Structures are given as C-alpha cells and as structure tokens.
Amino acid sequence: MFRLPPITKVGKFQHLASSPEADQIFKECLKSHLRGNDPPLFEYSLAFSHGKKERRAEGFEWWDTPFGVVLKYRSLRNPTDPPLSFSAACIGFSWKWGAIRIEQIQGQRGYPEALKPLKWERMLVEYVTRWAPLLGATHVQIISGEDSEWYRKNNEALKKRFYLRYDVTARRLGFRWSDDANAYVLSVG
C-alpha cells in the first residue's frame, strides 16, 4: 500500500498558513485588538516566512527564528493609491517538542503609523497562540525580554521596551513563568 510521506514542519506551516481557519483566527484577533471605534485607516494582512535564521523577505533585516508571521498593511486614505502592502511588525518562533517558542516580537523601525490603532504585540501573540493547535502544538512559550539576543546590545530605554513587549505581553495574555522552560508558558491543546 502506498503512503504519502509525513508532512514536514515547513510543509504543515505552509499549508496551514493559507488555510481558511488561519484567516478566520487573524480576523478575530485583529478585531479584538483594534483601539477605539474609529473607521479603519489601514487594511491589514499576514504573510508567513520560514527558512534559516538570516535575512529573509518581508521587510525585516534579520530573523531570529526559523518561522515567522509578518503583519502587513496598506493605507485606505487615498483610494487611488496602488494596493501596496508594507511590513509593520513580525513575530518569530521555533517549533519543537510540541511547543511553539516565541523568540521575536518586533515592530518595524520608526513605528509606522499603521501600528498605532492596534495592540499589535498582543494581537500577534494571540494569533500564534490560537493558531498553534492547528500545527499540533500543545504549548506556546514566550521568552523573557532579557533572553532576546538583542537585549544586551541595546540601551536602557530599549531594554524597557523589550520587557514590556515580551514579559508584560505574556502575563497579560495569561502566560505563566516556567523555570523548566525558561520562558512564559501557556497550554493550548
């Protein structure tokens, strides 16, 4: 009897990235993390990235992880503008032993105006958390900001931002610190 080879992590990631379930999760997360009730000035979408921990497409200089999700946007202010889409933020993770480990939460340099209407860090973490069971993950982990490889290379103001972006976001979304994982952990499956 002929059997298909098992789906690799990359294959599963690519397949699920374009699934209707992933799109529905994104729409729900986006809606729940928009600030205020003003009409949207931007249209948002996601792009998925995988490969070596190096320069990859989607507008980010360096990826710290083998998998990533990029929040993209385009302005709705001028209907005659071309439908270009720009990268605003990303979340990067590794995936092993039934866990997704978030190691990169990054806004595009200069904080584009498109991020202001969103609680974007929470939105991206919630998206990965809700999407993780589709990948077969049972837990999602978030490293402490101090454990980011970029933490030690920055000044005190940026170190505070790392703390807010990783540690505070994790706790606000119900993650709990685990010494065993050396990360904040949330059970998802």
Secondary structure, DSSP 8 states (H G I E B T S, - for coil): --------HHHHHHHHHTSHHHHHHHHHHHHHTB-SSS--SEEEEEEEEESSSS--STT-S--SSSEEEEEEEEE-S-TTS----EEEEEEEEEEETTEEEEEEEEE-TT--GGGTTB-HHHHHHHHHHHHHHHHT-SEEEE--GGGSTTGGGS-HHHHHHHIIIIIIHHHHTT-EEETTTTEEEEE--
